[in-house]
């Protein structure tokens, strides 16, 4: 019942606040017009407001303050989320340098780790766990603390990866908020199995449903034809929070990887493709999975629903698969998707010949 309450409250706040956000975005020229501001990855037409991450974050912030115990880790998460939204607004206005954005992601990820979040161990798909907390450095600054060198470094890399990887999968109307809702719900359900942070399993589940409700409240305005875009802030916040949720219940990184298989494999393929063409992996282009699906005639609604359905199927599977089965499922999906992308790429080249 508590999960349903926080879900509905977060949904209503996000839904209500998105309406004035659209109005303010138009008034302050926080918009993207492809005729005035070209971006190689954009698929939309017309004058579309940005800054959709703002109502989503405010919904998460207010609902969390009302319903959750705000300890040090939760405070760090909310602060880090605020910084991501500010970075997103700057990018929505003036396209921040992608390298600067990346280093800002690393800083924000390191900040939330400094508040106590970390990955002391990960599940071994072949049995047992892999400990990452053996190498510790004690420091005495504003109290006695320990830095888990490998664990904290891995956590920073993981959060920076999910932040960017998920953000890349927002190119089509409704694509991102839909699969984020599904992923957050399943992460919440799976968090009940085991947690080992200073946050209880109940709090992790409630926070997961707060994230889900906040993104669902934004979805009606983002679904085709979209009235507002999530912007960099909304996309980055989505990936960051999904990465956070996977860490809050240790051992769920494998679950997150499975549920986020499509955007994750697409991101890996994109990086390889850009490096192969001697392009910067940070430089946006037309070549993501949703772009390829548009090229073969899929509509935007169909692409968004495809992402939702795949996330839903993988989420349900994660409830029943063991560690090794999750790994096998991810590898199978990766092979199928990569073959599909290669076929589309070759078909495209043949049409150009």
N, C-alpha and C positions, 0 to 999 in steps of 0.2 A: 504493500500500500504506500509506504514512504517513497519508494522508487517511482511509482505512478504520480504521486503528488509533485515531486521535484521536477519530473519530466514535463508535466502539464504547466507548471509555473514558469519553467525556463522557456517552454514553447511560446506561451502567451507574451512574455516580456520581449522575446526576440521578434515575434510576429508584429507586435504593436510598435516597437521601436524602429523596425525596418521602414515603416511608412514615412515618418519624418526624415529618416536618413536619406531616402530617395529625393525628397524635396530639398533638403539642405545641400545634397551633392550637386543638384542642378544649379542652385543659387550660388554656390561657391566654385562652380566650374570643375568639380571633381568628377569628370566624365571622360570617357574614351570615345573619340570620334575617329574612325579608321581613316577618314579623308584628311584629318588634320594631324593625327598622331599614329603613324604606321607602326605596327608590331607584327613581325613575321608569323607569330603563333596564333594570333587572334582569328576567331571564326565568326564573330558577330558583325552585324551591320548597323549603321545608324549611330545615334548619340546615346550611350549607355552609362548611367551613373556607376561609380566605383565606391569603394569604402564599405562593402558589405560586412567586413569583419567587425566593424564597430558595434552594431546592435547585437551581434552574436556574442562578442566579448562581454558587453554590459550585462546581457542575460546570464552568462556564466558567472560573472562577478557577483551580481545581486543575489542570485539563487544560492550560490555557495555561502555568502555571508549570512543569509537567512537560515539555511538548513544544515550547514556543515560546521564542525569544530575547526577553527582556523589555527592549526599549529604551525610550526616553523616551515615544514615542507609545503603545506597548502599555501601559506603566505608567499613562499618563493615561486610557486607555480603561477599564482595570480599576478605577481610582479613581472615575471618573465612574459606572461601573456600580454600584459599591458605594453611592454617594450616592443613586442612583435607587432602589435596593432599600430603603434606610433611609427615603426619602421615601414609598415604597410601603407600608412597614409602618405608618408613622404614619397614612397615609390609610386603610389597612385597619382600623385601630383606631378612628379618630375622624373620618373624612371631612374631610380638609384642604380649606380654602377653594380653589376651583378657580383663582382668580387667583393665590393664593400658590403653588400647584402650577406654574402656567405660568411665573411668574418664576423659580421654582426650576429649571425645565427650561432656561430661558435661561442661568442661571448655570452649570449643569452642562455645557451645550453649549459655553459660552464657556471653561470650564475645560479641556475636552479639546482645544479649539482652541489654548489657551495652551501645551499640551504638544507642539505642532507639527503637528497635523492641520489641513488646509486645502484649499480648492478654488481653485488658481491659475488654472484655466481649465475650461471645459465644452465639450462637443462641440456643434458647430453642425449641426443636422439637414440643412441645405442645403449642407454641405461645410465642412471646416476646423474651426477651434476659435475660441472667444471667450475672450480673455485677460482675467483679472480681477486680475492682480497688478501692474498698472502703478503704482497709488497705494500707496506704501509709506512707513511712518513708522518711523524708526530710534529705538530706545530703548536705554538702557544701564542695565539693572537686573539684577544677578546675571549679568552678561555682556552681550554685544552681541546685540540681537534686532531683528527687523523685524516690524512689524504690516502685513499686507496688508489695507488697510481694506475694500475691496469684497469681496475673496475671503473674508476672515474673517467679515464680516457675513453674507454669503450662506451660509456653512457653519453659522453659529449658527442662522439662520432655517431652513435645511434640516433640521438635526438636531432642532430643536424641533418642526417640522412632522411629521416621520416619527414622533417619539416619541408625539405626541398622536394622529395619524391612525391608526396601527396599534393603539394602545391602545383606540380606539373600536370596533375590530372584534374584540372578545373577548366579546360578549354571549351567545353560544350555546356550549354544551358542546363542547370540542374544536376550535372554530372557529379560534382564534388559533394555538396551537402547531403545528397541521397545516400552515397556509400559511406560517408562519415557517420551518419545516423546509425546505419546497420552495424558498422564495425564497433562503434562505441557501445551499443547495446550488448553485443556478444562479449566484448571485453569486460563489461560489467558483470554479466552472468558468470563468466569464467573466473572472475576475481574472487568468487566465493570459495573456490577450491583451496586456495592457499595465498597468504600474504605474509610478508616478513618485514615491512617497514613500520615506522611509527604511526602509520595510518591503519585503522581497522579495515577489515574486509567490507564491512557495511558502508563505511565512508567512501571507499574506492568504488563500490557499486553505485552509490548515490551520485558521486561525481561523474561517473560514466553516463548515467541517465540525464544528468544536467547538461553535459556536452551534447548528448543525442537530442534532447529537447530543444536546445538553443539552435542547433543547425537545422532541425526540422521546421522551426518557426521561420527561418529564412528561406527555406526551399520554395514555398508558393510564389515568392517574388523572383526567384532565380530560375524556375523551370520555364521551358520554352513557351512563348517568347519572353525572355528574361527582362525584368524591369530594373534590375540592379545586379552588378557583378560582385563576387566575393572580394575581388582585388587581391593583391599580394598578402595583405594582412589576414584576410579570411582563409586563404589557402594555406599559408604558413602556420597559422594558429591551429588549423585542422590537423596537419601533420605532426606538429609539436605536441598537441594534447593526446593524439593517438599513441605517440611514442611514450609519453608520460604514463598513460594508462597501462601500457605493456610492461613498464618498469615497476609500477606501484605494486603489482602482484608478481614477484620474482618468478622467472621461469616461463613467462608468457610471451617472450620475444618470438618464439616459434609460432605461437598462435597468431600474433600480429602479422608475421611474415606470410602465413597461409591466407588469412582473411584479406590482406592487402596485396595478394599475389599479382593481380593485373597491373595496378599502378607501379608496383615495385619492379616487375619484369620489364615494363615499358620504360621505366627510368634507366635500368641497366642497359637495355638495348639502345636507348637514346645516347647515353654516354659513350658506349662503344662506337656507335655510328658517327658521332661527332669527332671522336678521336681519330677514327679511321680516315675521315675526310680532312684531318688536320685542323679541325675547328676547336674552339674552346668549349669544354663541356658545360660551361656556364652561359654560353651564348644561345639565346632562344632561337628556335627555327620551326619550320613546318615539317613535322615528321613523327609526332607522337602517334600512339595507337588511335586516338579519336580522330586525328587528321586522316589517317589511312582509311578509317571506316567511312569518313565523309567522302573520300575519293572513290570508294566503290559503290557509292549511292545511298548509304545509310543516312536517315534523317537524325536531327539532334535529339529528338525525344527517344528514338530507338536506341541511340548510343547511350544516353543517360540511363535508360531502363536496363540495358545490357550490363552496365557497370553495377547497378543495384542488384540485379538478379544473381550475377556471379558472386558478389560479396555476400549475399544472403545464403547461397548454396554452400560457400566455403565457411561461413559462420556456423551454419548448422553442422557441417562436417567436423568443425573444430571441437564441437561438444562431445563427439564420439571417437575421433581419431586419437591414437596414442602418439608419442613423440616421433617414432620412426615413420608412421603412416603420414603424419603431417609433412615430413621431409620428402617422402616419395610423391605425395600429391603436389607439392610445390615444384619439384623437378619435372613432373609430368606436364603441369600447366606451362612451365617455362619453355619446354621443348615445343609444345603445341603452338604457343603464342609466337615464339621466334620463327618457326616454320611458316606460320601465317603471315608474319610481317615480311619475311624474305620473299615469299611468293608475290605479295602485293608490290614490293619494291621492283621485282623483276618484270611484272606486268606493266608497271609504270614506265620502265626503261624501254620495253618493247614498243609501247605506244608512241614514245618519242622518236624512235628510230625511223 
